Amino acid sequence: MDPDYRDAAQRHWKDAGLLLAHERLANADHLFGVAAECALKAVMLSLGMGMHEGKPAEKCHRVHIDLFWEEFLTFIGKRGSEKYMALLSSESANPFSDWDVGQRYAHHDLFDRSMVERHAEAARLTRRCLQESLLDGACG
């Protein structure tokens, strides 16, 4: 089964917003990270990211958003797609550097609203990248 990064990005974003609205910070934070990762992978797929057996072909593309943010910037920089990089330019550093997929097992008290809102804002920027690629016809 090939991944549908575009659909996954939209679904996780929507669910994360619902969880945040109900103060379910831990799960909202997790899904904002997953939504951001999926949005960026959808853009990369449309720009030629190779796939093999339903996974990104390159091992460096099979990581989560805490590591993937930099991979995305490197990938689009090599493809002359600075337009998408500019959409993320309000972030001087990786906004997900403190996010980890293993946090899904962490106690909910470890998540505060400011951290989750910071990740939500970064995920919103990745959605803008995805939306822009749809408008460009790059991501169908």
Secondary structure, DSSP 4 states (H G I P E B T S, - for coil): ----HHHHHHHHHHHHHHHHHTT-HHHHHHHHHHHHHHHHHHHHHHTT--EETTEESSGGGSS-HHHHHHHHHHHHHHTT-HHHHHHTTT-SS-TTTT--GGGGGS-GGG--HHHHHHHHHHHHHHHHHHHHHHHTTS--
